[in-house]
Amino acid sequence: LEQVLSRMRQAAAAPMEYAAQWKEKTAGRVIGLLPMHFPGELAHAAGCLPVILQDDAEPITVGQSQVFNFYCGFNRSIIDQTLRGVFDGIDAIMFGDHCVQLLGTADIIRAERPELPILFNQLCTTLDANWALRETTGTFIQLWKELEALTGAEIASDTVRTSIRLFNRNRAQMRQLYDMRRKGLVTISGRDLQSVVKSSMVMDKQEHVDLLEQLLADVPREQPRRSDVPVYLSGHMCHAPKPELIDMFEECGARVVNDDLFVGWRFIHADMDEALEPVDAMSHWYVEKNQRLPCPTRTIKGADWEDYLLAEVERSHARGLVILMVKFCEPHMYFYPEIREAFEEHGIPHLLIETEHEEMPIEALKTRVETFVEIARRRAADKAA
Ligand code: SF4
């Protein structure tokens, strides 16, 4: 188990080192993907390694002059890493445009790496428009062609089907781990769970599937401490919260039973329909995403994030909600008032923590989290009495 986790931790902590090793071994191409909506399946079927670009722990230095201070930490880190040459091993990049800041980041990458092939296909944001499915299918067909042009080889439908099956399997394995953890059947720290999901965004899919098979067999079947208070973690778009933050929740007596984080349940919660033609499977997977788990960067009538969270907190038997908001993340900020109002109306304890790329005052936050855990514990006891 330790060997499996250690391999995943390494890939999660140093994605570009992993990608460089993969490239040396396979002579294949590495494609950087911006989160959160483009599936990696097509790039995988093209024989490439799709790597979702991650922020790193380094302070923003050379990138500082290129970017506004009110860009979120993820954007600033991606720009800084581009300027530091961290992404030099990438052979092409797939841009997303799901928030205004990312468009600025895309421009800087373009200016800094003019030779880098860019696959920039805009996915529609209004997912329930009557043209959304047609438009999305067109976008994926276009991306398919661009990948063929990049690699100089045809991508057969059956190859994409195989990639979809493999990615589905990988997501299902991680959901199984989540389910076992939610039910209190296994013990795995939040930090390690994050490494499992984060490494799946980076590693060769078959290698990750094999490692997870071993992990699922070996993960200790233990009961969590009864005194821990179950909580639900929400938010944090595009990149993982700092592992020290997750450690701190656990030190304060909280047990995270579920989440909707991008480096978490949001990334693994849904599969593509293997019975459909591959391009249709991808299109349906995309346009139906907000019906399954609302994303603040997309819109759809009648599927509200706060309703999803209320239902999920109950389903997970969580006693409270912790909202992790990336500082300056506009899409999240617009939705927060609705979430707060809904949780206040239902009398469910909730706590907002704004996260930063730079050093965070973990000790000061600890007091707030301890108080929150105590409130959630007492509220649950009062309800049971
Ligand atoms: S974390 Fe928020 S602000 Fe930053 S890139 Fe993602 S959606 Fe945009």
Residues whose N, C-alpha, C, O or C-beta is under 5 A from the ligand:
A	BS01	SF4	C72 F74 C99 Q101 M237 C238 V326 F328 C329 E330 P331
